Amino acid sequence: MSVKVGVIGGGQLARMMIPPAINLGIDIRVLAEAEGSPAALAATAVGDYHSVDEVLAFAREVDVVTFDHEHVPQEVLKAMVAEGIAVHPGPHALLFAQDKLQMRQRLEQLGLPMPAWAKVTTVADVASFLDAHNGVGVLKTPRGGYDGKGVKIVRAAADAADWLAAGELLIEELVDFSRELAQSVARNPSGDVALWPVVESIQRDSVCAEVTAPAPGVSAELADEAAAIARTIAEGLDVTGVLAVELFETTDGRIVINELAMRPHNTGHWSIDGCQTSQFEQHLRAVLDLPLGATDSREPWSVMVNILGGPVGQELHERIGAATLASPGTKIHDYSKQSRPGRKVGHVTASGSTLDDVRANARAAAAQFD
């Protein structure tokens, strides 16, 4: 009888776990938020991940529970653990991906490089921080923000007053960075760790638009530091599964931690086609405490371009022929999501030996979906 992995959340990350699950003989089941989710092929239940009863009813039918997102409440996570259900990553680790204040406090304890930060509860707290950091700060809601949501640049304490009405906030220095990097790592319950190359990500309107693997021009020292940071976090937080560490490379050549994602991440999608073991296969291996796969790149370069919004008046699949003609070697991934401005509805990945050619091929294919 095959092992059963339950994924809470029916988005594109759950969808991309389905092919490696089939290849590994894993019975993958999904608790989706609604009918017709991207992971509908494996959605065996539709339910509310905020409901202890609904989640437990799903979780009791599988061997291991993992996640498409980090938003399952702690009380739901702990209810599963209390029933003896294997949950990976566990609530004690997920806490640090759910709450940015908790994350900053814990990473500071681990001695890791971060922007200057503070917890603020009053306008006076914000004013004090701004006075100490050149009159500017980045205000963040501790919970729920992603893709630029829940983030606000403030240059006057009064600008924070409306946000403070909702409770305590995180404020950080505005980092003078030259580019954004990401380091993905996988860890299983036995403590084995595997790392992918550090990558460069390019944002458009606060959403990841393009990823290059490996990050061009990264020194061996910086790559080693990014890997050491990710390993320290994975071990220090007892992460099981895939973890992505988003990083800023500063203009003076340092790296500092921006945020964490405790699941497969957009900056790792290139690994599906560009690596010996994709982040999705590795995540399944990790949560089942199987040996981790090799993370060597198949080609010297890979470039992943997100399809944001999709073609107006058409579905994504209607443009696949044109994209294939424009760039025959590029791999196309359709998330089965309705086109909508700014929405991540798919991605393309090109790989090869020359970065300029690879980037041009990926962009040519992605342009067919504009």
Secondary structure by P-SEA (a helix, b strand, c coil): cbbbbbbccccaaaaaaaaaaaaacccccccccccccccccccccccccccaaaaaaaaaaccbbbbccccccaaaaaaaaaaccccccccccccccccaaaaaaaaaaaccccccccccccaaaaaaaaaacccbbbbbccccccccccbbbbcccccccccccccbbbbbccccccbbbbbbbbbcccbbbbbccbbbbbbccccccccccccccccaaaaaaaaaaaaaaaaaaccccbbbbbbbbcccbbbbbcccccccccccccccccccccaaaaaaaaaaccccccccccccbbbbbbbcccccccccccaaaaaaaacccbbbbbccccccccccccbbbbbcccaaaaaaaaaaaaaaac
